Amino acid sequence: MKLVKAYLRQRKTEEVYNAMKEAGYCCMTFVECEGTGQYSDHEKEHISEKFPFAEAYRVIKLEILAADEHIKEILDIVKQNGRTGYRGDGMIIVSPVDEVYKVRTDEVGILAI
């Protein structure tokens, strides 16, 4: 199993979500974040009001837990639908997951997702 974290432009999040749903991926988490990096937004949209000194931008972090055999498809969906072609389109991090437990049912591993 792997955990995919994708940092996306806000305006691309719905497009990524719809493509993920269409491909059969129903269960994911979205978190509003603010950060800095080699981010460049040609339209200067969504500059942080909390951290203007850092020129932080609002981004959305998508998290999805998936079986290893689904990771390539998920990455392709996120890259294809999250891209604008400008610097700051985000990044994707894939991490191994050792264990997963479902709180309600005590299911473990792949059954928990």
A tleap script that builds the chain and sets N, CA, C and O, in Angstrom:
source leaprc.protein.ff14SB
mol = sequence {
  NMET LYS LEU VAL LYS ALA TYR LEU ARG GLN
  ARG LYS THR GLU GLU VAL TYR ASN ALA MET
  LYS GLU ALA GLY TYR CYS CYS MET THR PHE
  VAL GLU CYS GLU GLY THR GLY GLN TYR SER
  ASP HIE GLU LYS GLU HIE ILE SER GLU LYS
  PHE PRO PHE ALA GLU ALA TYR ARG VAL ILE
  LYS LEU GLU ILE LEU ALA ALA ASP GLU HIE
  ILE LYS GLU ILE LEU ASP ILE VAL LYS GLN
  ASN GLY ARG THR GLY TYR ARG GLY ASP GLY
  MET ILE ILE VAL SER PRO VAL ASP GLU VAL
  TYR LYS VAL ARG THR ASP GLU VAL GLY ILE
  LEU ALA CILE
}
set mol.1.N position { 0.826 -1.175 0.000 }
set mol.1.CA position { 0.000 0.000 0.000 }
set mol.1.C position { 0.875 1.245 0.000 }
set mol.1.O position { 2.007 1.238 0.484 }
set mol.2.N position { 0.318 2.310 -0.556 }
set mol.2.CA position { 1.033 3.580 -0.627 }
set mol.2.C position { 0.075 4.719 -0.255 }
set mol.2.O position { -1.140 4.623 -0.426 }
set mol.3.N position { 0.670 5.794 0.258 }
set mol.3.CA position { -0.067 7.025 0.512 }
set mol.3.C position { 0.415 8.050 -0.502 }
set mol.3.O position { 1.608 8.342 -0.586 }
set mol.4.N position { -0.514 8.588 -1.266 }
set mol.4.CA position { -0.205 9.621 -2.246 }
set mol.4.C position { -0.650 10.955 -1.670 }
set mol.4.O position { -1.801 11.113 -1.263 }
set mol.5.N position { 0.277 11.921 -1.638 }
set mol.5.CA position { -0.039 13.296 -1.253 }
set mol.5.C position { 0.259 14.155 -2.469 }
set mol.5.O position { 1.380 14.161 -2.977 }
set mol.6.N position { -0.739 14.869 -2.926 }
set mol.6.CA position { -0.577 15.731 -4.096 }
set mol.6.C position { -0.933 17.154 -3.702 }
set mol.6.O position { -2.013 17.403 -3.168 }
set mol.7.N position { -0.026 18.088 -3.964 }
set mol.7.CA position { -0.261 19.503 -3.688 }
set mol.7.C position { -0.689 20.158 -4.992 }
set mol.7.O position { 0.061 20.167 -5.968 }
set mol.8.N position { -1.900 20.707 -5.003 }
set mol.8.CA position { -2.521 21.184 -6.239 }
set mol.8.C position { -2.910 22.647 -6.150 }
set mol.8.O position { -3.144 23.181 -5.066 }
set mol.9.N position { -2.976 23.280 -7.301 }
set mol.9.CA position { -3.581 24.610 -7.366 }
set mol.9.C position { -5.060 24.457 -7.028 }
set mol.9.O position { -5.693 23.468 -7.397 }
set mol.10.N position { -5.602 25.448 -6.319 }
set mol.10.CA position { -7.014 25.383 -5.946 }
set mol.10.C position { -7.916 25.217 -7.155 }
set mol.10.O position { -8.871 24.440 -7.116 }
set mol.11.N position { -7.628 25.927 -8.212 }
set mol.11.CA position { -8.539 25.913 -9.367 }
set mol.11.C position { -8.498 24.598 -10.140 }
set mol.11.O position { -9.361 24.360 -10.985 }
set mol.12.N position { -7.510 23.736 -9.870 }
set mol.12.CA position { -7.425 22.448 -10.555 }
set mol.12.C position { -7.982 21.294 -9.715 }
set mol.12.O position { -8.108 20.170 -10.201 }
set mol.13.N position { -8.312 21.577 -8.465 }
set mol.13.CA position { -8.721 20.519 -7.544 }
set mol.13.C position { -10.000 19.822 -7.989 }
set mol.13.O position { -10.073 18.594 -7.953 }
set mol.14.N position { -10.995 20.571 -8.402 }
set mol.14.CA position { -12.256 19.954 -8.821 }
set mol.14.C position { -12.050 19.058 -10.045 }
set mol.14.O position { -12.647 17.987 -10.145 }
set mol.15.N position { -11.222 19.496 -10.952 }
set mol.15.CA position { -10.933 18.698 -12.153 }
set mol.15.C position { -10.262 17.373 -11.776 }
set mol.15.O position { -10.619 16.318 -12.300 }
set mol.16.N position { -9.296 17.438 -10.871 }
set mol.16.CA position { -8.618 16.221 -10.403 }
set mol.16.C position { -9.631 15.312 -9.697 }
set mol.16.O position { -9.688 14.111 -9.957 }
set mol.17.N position { -10.422 15.898 -8.808 }
set mol.17.CA position { -11.418 15.119 -8.069 }
set mol.17.C position { -12.383 14.404 -9.020 }
set mol.17.O position { -12.631 13.208 -8.866 }
set mol.18.N position { -12.917 15.118 -9.983 }
set mol.18.CA position { -13.868 14.514 -10.923 }
set mol.18.C position { -13.234 13.375 -11.715 }
set mol.18.O position { -13.873 12.347 -11.939 }
set mol.19.N position { -12.002 13.544 -12.135 }
set mol.19.CA position { -11.305 12.490 -12.876 }
set mol.19.C position { -11.042 11.278 -11.979 }
set mol.19.O position { -11.138 10.139 -12.434 }
set mol.20.N position { -10.717 11.516 -10.729 }
set mol.20.CA position { -10.490 10.412 -9.792 }
set mol.20.C position { -11.792 9.642 -9.568 }
set mol.20.O position { -11.794 8.411 -9.575 }
set mol.21.N position { -12.902 10.363 -9.368 }
set mol.21.CA position { -14.199 9.716 -9.175 }
set mol.21.C position { -14.593 8.902 -10.405 }
set mol.21.O position { -15.086 7.780 -10.289 }
set mol.22.N position { -14.369 9.479 -11.580 }
set mol.22.CA position { -14.708 8.788 -12.825 }
set mol.22.C position { -13.915 7.493 -12.978 }
set mol.22.O position { -14.407 6.521 -13.551 }
set mol.23.N position { -12.682 7.486 -12.463 }
set mol.23.CA position { -11.840 6.296 -12.547 }
set mol.23.C position { -12.133 5.295 -11.425 }
set mol.23.O position { -11.536 4.219 -11.378 }
set mol.24.N position { -13.047 5.650 -10.528 }
set mol.24.CA position { -13.443 4.720 -9.486 }
set mol.24.C position { -12.789 4.922 -8.132 }
set mol.24.O position { -12.923 4.077 -7.247 }
set mol.25.N position { -12.080 6.034 -7.959 }
set mol.25.CA position { -11.446 6.325 -6.669 }
set mol.25.C position { -12.356 7.261 -5.884 }
set mol.25.O position { -12.488 8.443 -6.202 }
set mol.26.N position { -12.978 6.704 -4.855 }
set mol.26.CA position { -14.017 7.462 -4.147 }
set mol.26.C position { -13.526 8.119 -2.868 }
set mol.26.O position { -14.099 9.110 -2.415 }
set mol.27.N position { -12.485 7.580 -2.293 }
set mol.27.CA position { -12.153 7.948 -0.917 }
set mol.27.C position { -10.831 8.700 -0.867 }
set mol.27.O position { -9.762 8.111 -1.026 }
set mol.28.N position { -10.916 9.998 -0.647 }
set mol.28.CA position { -9.715 10.822 -0.585 }
set mol.28.C position { -9.977 11.979 0.360 }
set mol.28.O position { -11.123 12.271 0.700 }
set mol.29.N position { -8.919 12.624 0.773 }
set mol.29.CA position { -9.015 13.747 1.697 }
set mol.29.C position { -8.434 14.977 1.036 }
set mol.29.O position { -7.423 14.899 0.337 }
set mol.30.N position { -9.082 16.126 1.258 }
set mol.30.CA position { -8.579 17.403 0.775 }
set mol.30.C position { -8.323 18.308 1.973 }
set mol.30.O position { -9.157 18.415 2.873 }
set mol.31.N position { -7.171 18.954 1.977 }
set mol.31.CA position { -6.804 19.854 3.064 }
set mol.31.C position { -6.340 21.167 2.453 }
set mol.31.O position { -5.507 21.170 1.546 }
set mol.32.N position { -6.874 22.289 2.945 }
set mol.32.CA position { -6.390 23.591 2.495 }
set mol.32.C position { -5.076 23.883 3.203 }
set mol.32.O position { -4.979 23.754 4.423 }
set mol.33.N position { -4.072 24.274 2.441 }
set mol.33.CA position { -2.742 24.539 2.978 }
set mol.33.C position { -2.230 25.863 2.424 }
set mol.33.O position { -2.794 26.424 1.485 }
set mol.34.N position { -1.160 26.342 3.022 }
set mol.34.CA position { -0.457 27.504 2.492 }
set mol.34.C position { 1.025 27.192 2.563 }
set mol.34.O position { 1.501 26.630 3.549 }
set mol.35.N position { 1.746 27.554 1.529 }
set mol.35.CA position { 3.165 27.249 1.528 }
set mol.35.C position { 3.930 28.073 0.522 }
set mol.35.O position { 3.369 28.814 -0.285 }
set mol.36.N position { 5.234 27.911 0.606 }
set mol.36.CA position { 6.129 28.593 -0.304 }
set mol.36.C position { 6.973 27.562 -1.031 }
set mol.36.O position { 6.963 26.381 -0.684 }
set mol.37.N position { 7.678 27.998 -2.007 }
set mol.37.CA position { 8.549 27.113 -2.773 }
set mol.37.C position { 8.944 27.823 -4.041 }
set mol.37.O position { 9.007 29.052 -4.088 }
set mol.38.N position { 9.206 27.057 -5.052 }
set mol.38.CA position { 9.530 27.645 -6.343 }
set mol.38.C position { 8.231 27.905 -7.075 }
set mol.38.O position { 8.088 27.607 -8.261 }
set mol.39.N position { 7.299 28.462 -6.346 }
set mol.39.CA position { 5.956 28.699 -6.852 }
set mol.39.C position { 5.917 30.017 -7.599 }
set mol.39.O position { 6.436 31.033 -7.138 }
set mol.40.N position { 5.316 29.978 -8.714 }
set mol.40.CA position { 5.138 31.190 -9.502 }
set mol.40.C position { 3.759 31.116 -10.126 }
set mol.40.O position { 3.424 30.157 -10.820 }
set mol.41.N position { 2.984 32.120 -9.874 }
set mol.41.CA position { 1.637 32.115 -10.434 }
set mol.41.C position { 1.506 33.320 -11.346 }
set mol.41.O position { 1.524 34.463 -10.891 }
set mol.42.N position { 1.377 33.059 -12.609 }
set mol.42.CA position { 1.317 34.143 -13.581 }
set mol.42.C position { 0.131 35.060 -13.342 }
set mol.42.O position { 0.140 36.204 -13.796 }
set mol.43.N position { -0.891 34.587 -12.639 }
set mol.43.CA position { -2.065 35.416 -12.366 }
set mol.43.C position { -2.073 35.939 -10.930 }
set mol.43.O position { -2.960 36.708 -10.561 }
set mol.44.N position { -1.104 35.535 -10.122 }
set mol.44.CA position { -0.997 35.944 -8.718 }
set mol.44.C position { -2.286 35.660 -7.942 }
set mol.44.O position { -2.704 36.460 -7.105 }
set mol.45.N position { -2.901 34.530 -8.224 }
set mol.45.CA position { -4.145 34.195 -7.542 }
set mol.45.C position { -3.876 33.514 -6.207 }
set mol.45.O position { -2.880 32.808 -6.046 }
set mol.46.N position { -4.760 33.731 -5.272 }
set mol.46.CA position { -4.767 33.039 -3.994 }
set mol.46.C position { -3.526 33.276 -3.146 }
set mol.46.O position { -3.043 32.344 -2.503 }
set mol.47.N position { -3.003 34.478 -3.127 }
set mol.47.CA position { -1.878 34.782 -2.247 }
set mol.47.C position { -2.398 34.777 -0.814 }
set mol.47.O position { -3.484 35.286 -0.539 }
set mol.48.N position { -1.624 34.205 0.088 }
set mol.48.CA position { -2.021 34.072 1.485 }
set mol.48.C position { -2.174 35.416 2.168 }
set mol.48.O position { -1.329 36.300 2.027 }
set mol.49.N position { -3.257 35.558 2.906 }
set mol.49.CA position { -3.428 36.747 3.742 }
set mol.49.C position { -2.753 36.547 5.093 }
set mol.49.O position { -2.391 37.522 5.751 }
set mol.50.N position { -2.581 35.299 5.515 }
set mol.50.CA position { -1.959 35.004 6.804 }
set mol.50.C position { -0.434 35.162 6.767 }
set mol.50.O position { 0.179 35.552 7.761 }
set mol.51.N position { 0.160 34.860 5.632 }
set mol.51.CA position { 1.617 34.876 5.522 }
set mol.51.C position { 2.088 35.678 4.313 }
set mol.51.O position { 2.847 35.153 3.499 }
set mol.52.N position { 1.661 36.932 4.170 }
set mol.52.CA position { 2.045 37.702 2.982 }
set mol.52.C position { 3.551 37.984 2.920 }
set mol.52.O position { 4.106 38.168 1.836 }
set mol.53.N position { 4.205 38.018 4.075 }
set mol.53.CA position { 5.648 38.266 4.114 }
set mol.53.C position { 6.429 37.157 3.419 }
set mol.53.O position { 7.548 37.384 2.958 }
set mol.54.N position { 5.862 35.982 3.342 }
set mol.54.CA position { 6.544 34.842 2.734 }
set mol.54.C position { 6.065 34.578 1.315 }
set mol.54.O position { 6.504 33.623 0.675 }
set mol.55.N position { 5.175 35.415 0.828 }
set mol.55.CA position { 4.549 35.181 -0.469 }
set mol.55.C position { 4.031 33.755 -0.571 }
set mol.55.O position { 4.202 33.076 -1.583 }
set mol.56.N position { 3.389 33.321 0.519 }
set mol.56.CA position { 2.802 31.986 0.549 }
set mol.56.C position { 1.533 31.971 -0.301 }
set mol.56.O position { 0.809 32.963 -0.389 }
set mol.57.N position { 1.291 30.843 -0.910 }
set mol.57.CA position { 0.104 30.666 -1.738 }
set mol.57.C position { -0.754 29.561 -1.151 }
set mol.57.O position { -0.255 28.608 -0.552 }
set mol.58.N position { -2.044 29.713 -1.336 }
set mol.58.CA position { -2.965 28.673 -0.911 }
set mol.58.C position { -2.920 27.537 -1.923 }
set mol.58.O position { -2.972 27.755 -3.133 }
set mol.59.N position { -2.822 26.334 -1.403 }
set mol.59.CA position { -2.849 25.133 -2.224 }
set mol.59.C position { -3.765 24.119 -1.545 }
set mol.59.O position { -4.126 24.273 -0.378 }
set mol.60.N position { -4.123 23.109 -2.272 }
set mol.60.CA position { -4.920 22.020 -1.733 }
set mol.60.C position { -4.058 20.769 -1.717 }
set mol.60.O position { -3.425 20.417 -2.713 }
set mol.61.N position { -4.046 20.101 -0.560 }
set mol.61.CA position { -3.345 18.815 -0.474 }
set mol.61.C position { -4.389 17.711 -0.585 }
set mol.61.O position { -5.314 17.632 0.224 }
set mol.62.N position { -4.232 16.875 -1.577 }
set mol.62.CA position { -5.071 15.701 -1.760 }
set mol.62.C position { -4.302 14.520 -1.189 }
set mol.62.O position { -3.118 14.351 -1.478 }
set mol.63.N position { -4.961 13.705 -0.385 }
set mol.63.CA position { -4.350 12.488 0.125 }
set mol.63.C position { -5.241 11.312 -0.234 }
set mol.63.O position { -6.461 11.363 -0.076 }
set mol.64.N position { -4.604 10.245 -0.723 }
set mol.64.CA position { -5.350 9.026 -1.028 }
set mol.64.C position { -4.459 7.829 -0.727 }
set mol.64.O position { -3.281 7.799 -1.081 }
set mol.65.N position { -5.045 6.863 -0.075 }
set mol.65.CA position { -4.382 5.611 0.254 }
set mol.65.C position { -4.818 4.590 -0.773 }
set mol.65.O position { -6.012 4.454 -1.038 }
set mol.66.N position { -3.876 3.871 -1.355 }
set mol.66.CA position { -4.247 2.944 -2.423 }
set mol.66.C position { -3.307 1.741 -2.463 }
set mol.66.O position { -2.178 1.783 -1.974 }
set mol.67.N position { -3.811 0.687 -3.055 }
set mol.67.CA position { -2.992 -0.502 -3.291 }
set mol.67.C position { -1.916 -0.163 -4.317 }
set mol.67.O position { -2.109 0.698 -5.175 }
set mol.68.N position { -0.793 -0.843 -4.218 }
set mol.68.CA position { 0.344 -0.566 -5.099 }
set mol.68.C position { -0.030 -0.576 -6.581 }
set mol.68.O position { 0.479 0.230 -7.360 }
set mol.69.N position { -0.915 -1.486 -6.965 }
set mol.69.CA position { -1.248 -1.609 -8.388 }
set mol.69.C position { -2.069 -0.440 -8.922 }
set mol.69.O position { -2.232 -0.317 -10.136 }
set mol.70.N position { -2.588 0.418 -8.050 }
set mol.70.CA position { -3.372 1.582 -8.486 }
set mol.70.C position { -2.563 2.879 -8.533 }
set mol.70.O position { -3.052 3.896 -9.026 }
set mol.71.N position { -1.354 2.848 -8.034 }
set mol.71.CA position { -0.576 4.079 -7.889 }
set mol.71.C position { -0.274 4.731 -9.228 }
set mol.71.O position { -0.419 5.946 -9.355 }
set mol.72.N position { 0.138 3.974 -10.221 }
set mol.72.CA position { 0.465 4.579 -11.520 }
set mol.72.C position { -0.746 5.294 -12.107 }
set mol.72.O position { -0.621 6.412 -12.608 }
set mol.73.N position { -1.905 4.669 -12.050 }
set mol.73.CA position { -3.117 5.303 -12.598 }
set mol.73.C position { -3.458 6.590 -11.832 }
set mol.73.O position { -3.816 7.601 -12.438 }
set mol.74.N position { -3.347 6.544 -10.514 }
set mol.74.CA position { -3.618 7.732 -9.708 }
set mol.74.C position { -2.659 8.855 -10.061 }
set mol.74.O position { -3.079 10.002 -10.219 }
set mol.75.N position { -1.380 8.541 -10.186 }
set mol.75.CA position { -0.385 9.553 -10.559 }
set mol.75.C position { -0.695 10.150 -11.923 }
set mol.75.O position { -0.607 11.364 -12.109 }
set mol.76.N position { -1.057 9.302 -12.872 }
set mol.76.CA position { -1.393 9.793 -14.215 }
set mol.76.C position { -2.596 10.738 -14.172 }
set mol.76.O position { -2.596 11.773 -14.839 }
set mol.77.N position { -3.617 10.385 -13.391 }
set mol.77.CA position { -4.816 11.224 -13.280 }
set mol.77.C position { -4.462 12.576 -12.687 }
set mol.77.O position { -4.877 13.614 -13.204 }
set mol.78.N position { -3.700 12.567 -11.607 }
set mol.78.CA position { -3.342 13.828 -10.936 }
set mol.78.C position { -2.484 14.694 -11.846 }
set mol.78.O position { -2.720 15.897 -11.959 }
set mol.79.N position { -1.489 14.094 -12.496 }
set mol.79.CA position { -0.608 14.876 -13.377 }
set mol.79.C position { -1.365 15.441 -14.571 }
set mol.79.O position { -1.180 16.604 -14.930 }
set mol.80.N position { -2.208 14.633 -15.182 }
set mol.80.CA position { -2.933 15.087 -16.369 }
set mol.80.C position { -3.938 16.189 -16.036 }
set mol.80.O position { -4.073 17.153 -16.790 }
set mol.81.N position { -4.635 16.052 -14.923 }
set mol.81.CA position { -5.716 16.983 -14.595 }
set mol.81.C position { -5.294 18.130 -13.699 }
set mol.81.O position { -6.037 19.101 -13.553 }
set mol.82.N position { -4.105 18.041 -13.089 }
set mol.82.CA position { -3.645 19.094 -12.202 }
set mol.82.C position { -2.684 20.071 -12.847 }
set mol.82.O position { -2.290 21.059 -12.229 }
set mol.83.N position { -2.310 19.806 -14.068 }
set mol.83.CA position { -1.281 20.594 -14.751 }
set mol.83.C position { -1.859 21.815 -15.460 }
set mol.83.O position { -2.875 21.724 -16.149 }
set mol.84.N position { -1.194 22.964 -15.279 }
set mol.84.CA position { -1.544 24.162 -16.050 }
set mol.84.C position { -0.429 24.504 -17.044 }
set mol.84.O position { -0.648 25.222 -18.019 }
set mol.85.N position { 0.763 23.979 -16.777 }
set mol.85.CA position { 1.897 24.295 -17.627 }
set mol.85.C position { 2.781 25.402 -17.073 }
set mol.85.O position { 3.815 25.724 -17.658 }
set mol.86.N position { 2.383 25.982 -15.956 }
set mol.86.CA position { 3.162 27.045 -15.318 }
set mol.86.C position { 3.864 26.506 -14.077 }
set mol.86.O position { 3.437 25.518 -13.479 }
set mol.87.N position { 4.962 27.186 -13.703 }
set mol.87.CA position { 5.640 26.829 -12.464 }
set mol.87.C position { 4.643 26.910 -11.325 }
set mol.87.O position { 3.768 27.775 -11.304 }
set mol.88.N position { 4.790 25.992 -10.376 }
set mol.88.CA position { 3.889 26.003 -9.240 }
set mol.88.C position { 2.694 25.083 -9.396 }
set mol.88.O position { 1.732 25.178 -8.633 }
set mol.89.N position { 2.745 24.192 -10.376 }
set mol.89.CA position { 1.639 23.250 -10.557 }
set mol.89.C position { 1.575 22.219 -9.436 }
set mol.89.O position { 0.647 21.412 -9.398 }
set mol.90.N position { 2.526 22.232 -8.541 }
set mol.90.CA position { 2.468 21.347 -7.387 }
set mol.90.C position { 3.441 20.198 -7.471 }
set mol.90.O position { 4.309 20.144 -8.343 }
set mol.91.N position { 3.273 19.286 -6.543 }
set mol.91.CA position { 4.112 18.096 -6.508 }
set mol.91.C position { 3.314 16.947 -5.947 }
set mol.91.O position { 2.276 17.129 -5.311 }
set mol.92.N position { 3.826 15.752 -6.199 }
set mol.92.CA position { 3.189 14.533 -5.720 }
set mol.92.C position { 4.232 13.757 -4.928 }
set mol.92.O position { 5.369 13.589 -5.368 }
set mol.93.N position { 3.829 13.293 -3.765 }
set mol.93.CA position { 4.710 12.492 -2.923 }
set mol.93.C position { 4.040 11.142 -2.716 }
set mol.93.O position { 2.860 11.070 -2.373 }
set mol.94.N position { 4.800 10.075 -2.925 }
set mol.94.CA position { 4.287 8.721 -2.719 }
set mol.94.C position { 5.128 8.080 -1.617 }
set mol.94.O position { 6.354 8.006 -1.707 }
set mol.95.N position { 4.441 7.624 -0.581 }
set mol.95.CA position { 5.121 7.023 0.566 }
set mol.95.C position { 4.575 5.624 0.828 }
set mol.95.O position { 3.379 5.380 0.666 }
set mol.96.N position { 5.453 4.705 1.234 }
set mol.96.CA position { 4.959 3.382 1.614 }
set mol.96.C position { 4.164 3.459 2.916 }
set mol.96.O position { 4.422 4.310 3.767 }
set mol.97.N position { 3.203 2.566 3.053 }
set mol.97.CA position { 2.380 2.495 4.261 }
set mol.97.C position { 2.547 1.093 4.841 }
set mol.97.O position { 2.296 0.093 4.168 }
set mol.98.N position { 2.968 1.039 6.083 }
set mol.98.CA position { 3.201 -0.253 6.733 }
set mol.98.C position { 1.910 -0.914 7.200 }
set mol.98.O position { 1.709 -2.111 6.997 }
set mol.99.N position { 1.043 -0.132 7.821 }
set mol.99.CA position { -0.173 -0.701 8.378 }
set mol.99.C position { -1.327 0.281 8.271 }
set mol.99.O position { -1.134 1.495 8.337 }
set mol.100.N position { -2.525 -0.257 8.106 }
set mol.100.CA position { -3.746 0.544 8.093 }
set mol.100.C position { -4.794 -0.216 8.899 }
set mol.100.O position { -4.942 -1.430 8.765 }
set mol.101.N position { -5.513 0.518 9.734 }
set mol.101.CA position { -6.575 -0.074 10.541 }
set mol.101.C position { -7.835 0.757 10.380 }
set mol.101.O position { -7.783 1.986 10.430 }
set mol.102.N position { -8.963 0.095 10.189 }
set mol.102.CA position { -10.241 0.793 10.137 }
set mol.102.C position { -10.795 0.825 11.566 }
set mol.102.O position { -10.984 -0.221 12.188 }
set mol.103.N position { -11.045 1.999 12.065 }
set mol.103.CA position { -11.458 2.183 13.450 }
set mol.103.C position { -12.776 1.464 13.742 }
set mol.103.O position { -12.892 0.757 14.743 }
set mol.104.N position { -13.747 1.643 12.884 }
set mol.104.CA position { -15.095 1.101 13.147 }
set mol.104.C position { -15.129 -0.422 13.157 }
set mol.104.O position { -15.802 -1.013 14.001 }
set mol.105.N position { -14.411 -1.077 12.226 }
set mol.105.CA position { -14.552 -2.525 12.043 }
set mol.105.C position { -13.332 -3.332 12.459 }
set mol.105.O position { -13.397 -4.561 12.491 }
set mol.106.N position { -12.242 -2.689 12.772 }
set mol.106.CA position { -10.982 -3.371 13.096 }
set mol.106.C position { -10.372 -4.085 11.885 }
set mol.106.O position { -9.465 -4.901 12.047 }
set mol.107.N position { -10.860 -3.788 10.675 }
set mol.107.CA position { -10.247 -4.393 9.501 }
set mol.107.C position { -8.817 -3.848 9.384 }
set mol.107.O position { -8.524 -2.726 9.796 }
set mol.108.N position { -7.948 -4.670 8.815 }
set mol.108.CA position { -6.529 -4.341 8.733 }
set mol.108.C position { -6.068 -4.443 7.274 }
set mol.108.O position { -6.570 -5.255 6.496 }
set mol.109.N position { -5.099 -3.595 6.935 }
set mol.109.CA position { -4.471 -3.667 5.618 }
set mol.109.C position { -5.397 -3.221 4.508 }
set mol.109.O position { -6.170 -2.278 4.670 }
set mol.110.N position { -5.314 -3.899 3.388 }
set mol.110.CA position { -6.054 -3.501 2.198 }
set mol.110.C position { -7.566 -3.534 2.451 }
set mol.110.O position { -8.303 -2.774 1.823 }
set mol.111.N position { -8.038 -4.387 3.345 }
set mol.111.CA position { -9.474 -4.434 3.673 }
set mol.111.C position { -9.934 -3.147 4.357 }
set mol.111.O position { -11.114 -2.802 4.303 }
set mol.112.N position { -9.023 -2.452 4.987 }
set mol.112.CA position { -9.376 -1.219 5.696 }
set mol.112.C position { -9.623 -0.061 4.757 }
set mol.112.O position { -10.250 0.927 5.140 }
set mol.113.N position { -9.139 -0.168 3.528 }
set mol.113.CA position { -9.363 0.928 2.589 }
set mol.113.C position { -10.400 0.529 1.565 }
set mol.113.O position { -10.732 1.319 0.681 }
savepdb mol mol.pdb
quit
